[in-house]
C-alpha cells in the first residue's frame, strides 16, 4: 500500500530532522526549507509525495521528530 507524505512548508521551522530520518524522501529546498524529493513528488509538488512501503518507518520517524508538526504521513 503506498504511503503518502505531506510537508507543510509554511509551518516548517527548518530543524531538518526530516533530512536526518528520511534523507531520500526529504531534500533541501528553496530558502533551506525541506521539500519532497522529485522522485516521490506528486505532480512536481514540493509538499506532497508518495513513497514505497519500505520507506514507511523512516518517514514516520521524520513525522514524530518534526518539532513544528509540519509533516504528515498516512496510508489510504
Phi, psi and omega in degrees: 000128181296151180250127179263140177233146177218135175238122178273096185296339178287335178271341187300134177252013175059044176280337176067020174297327180296323178292330179285312185279331182221065187293342177275341182264316181254132182229158177297136179239195179305139178067013181084351180284137180297154178221162175286132180302145184306322183293340179252353184295146174263116179054037177077008181292140174280342188252342184235140179205170175231128182239155178292157183305326183293347177263003183305310184298320181291320179288330175293322176296319177299317179298314182297325185266356181289114184292337181262001181058036181278346184255135174234135179232132182203161176246145177248000000 
